[in-house]
Amino acid sequence: MKAAEELFQEREKAREQEVDKANTLQKASTNQAETRRSESVSGGRQGGADVSRCALSKDVLNGSLKHSNGAPLDASDIKTASKDIRKFCH
């Protein structure tokens, strides 16, 4: 049977590995979000044609756009963009 100190060290090592893993995932997620924001295809504008509506919807879904007043996109924006993708992206 393992000594209490050995068990404690194993648990502490496992906890540190979980924290490191979570931090790595957080950094990767942040980097992806920053990359996506800079990849806007539509520039936040749609010209009325299906192609431009498709591009705008894709930008909404990939997170590269936000509202002109700086507010983040909400569930309604994402739902509308999803519908527009199906409708305008041929």
N, C-alpha and C positions, 0 to 999 in steps of 0.2 A: 504494500500500500504506500502511496506517495505521501510524503510529508506535507503538512499544511503549507509550508513556505513554497514548495514546488508547485502545488496547485494554485496558489495565489499568483505566482510568477507566470504560469501558463495562462491564467485568466486575464491578467494584466496585458500580456503580450497580445492575446486575441483581441482585447478591447482596443489596444493601440492600432492594430491592423485594421479593424473596422473603422476607426476614426480616420486613418490615413486613406482608406478606400472611399469613404464618404467625401473627404476633402478633394480627392482626385476627381470624383464624379462631379462635384460642385464646380470645380475649375473648368472642366471640360464643357459643362453645360453653359457656363458663363461665356467661355470663348466662342462656342457655337452661336449663342444669341448675339454676341457682338458682331460676328461674321455675317450672320443673316441680316442684321439691320443695315449693313452697308451694301447689300446685294439687291437693292430695289431695281426691278426691271422697268416698272411703270413710272417711277418717279412720283408716285402718289396721284397720278392723273389718269383719267380715262377719257378717250376721245369719242365715245359713242359706238365705235366699231367693236365687234365681238372679240377681236384680237386684243384690243386695249383693255376691255373688261376682263378678259381672261388673265392678262398680265397683272392687273390690279388685284384680282382675287388671289392669285398665287402669292403676291407680295404680302397680302394680309395674312394668309395662312402660314407663310414661312417666317413671319415676325419682323419683316424688314420695314413695316410702316406703323405709324401710330396716328392718332387724330391730330388735326391741325392745331388744336388747343393744348396738345401735349398729353391728353388723357390716354391711358393704355386701351388697347382693344379689349372688348368684352365678349361674352359668349354669343350675344346677338350678332356682332360683327363677324365672328368666325362662322356662325351658322349661315349667314347671308353669303359669305365668301364661298363656303362649301357648295351651296346651291348654285351660285354663279359659275363655279368651275364646271359643274355638270352641264350647265346650260350653254356657256359660251366657249368652252375649250373643246374644240373639235379635233 
